[in-house]
Amino acid sequence: MPDRFATLLSCIDGRIQRPLDEWVRRHLDVEYLDTITEPGPEALLATTGGSRLDTLLEKVRVSQRAHGSATLVVAAHSDCAGNPVSVAEHHRQLRAGLSRLATRLPGTRILAVHAGRCGHRCWAPELVAEVTPPKTGP
């Protein structure tokens, strides 16, 4: 059986890495997770264009080419130093980012996840949105 990979684009915050890793493995039934980190990635995806977005997308494509990852999870979290906005704004940015990514990553299943605080050292990831844009070309 081939290795099963997914790709995670999440914040650099170390507090959310393990909860997100566990959530993705459990919900997607994957063995491995290629992780790309940026401070507040949902804000970046929702608003940034040009070379910075292209650089992130190239990292996703490395995971796709090298490991066959067909799923990208974009994660935000409460109490984010890189993007200190409300939960509602995190969700709005996640949805906006998914819309932008859908046009750039045809055939890739894309999930938006938000990890909210559930107590001391406790994070509860939840699915916010999901899209699978159709493949293009032959």
Secondary structure, DSSP 8 states (H G I E B T S, - for coil): ----EEEEEE-S-TTTHHHHHHHHHHHHT-SEEEEEE-SSHHHHHHH--HHHHHHHHHHHHHHHHHH---EEEEEEESS-SSS---HHHHHHHHHHHHHHHHHHSTT-EEEEEEEEEEETTEEEEEEEEEE-------
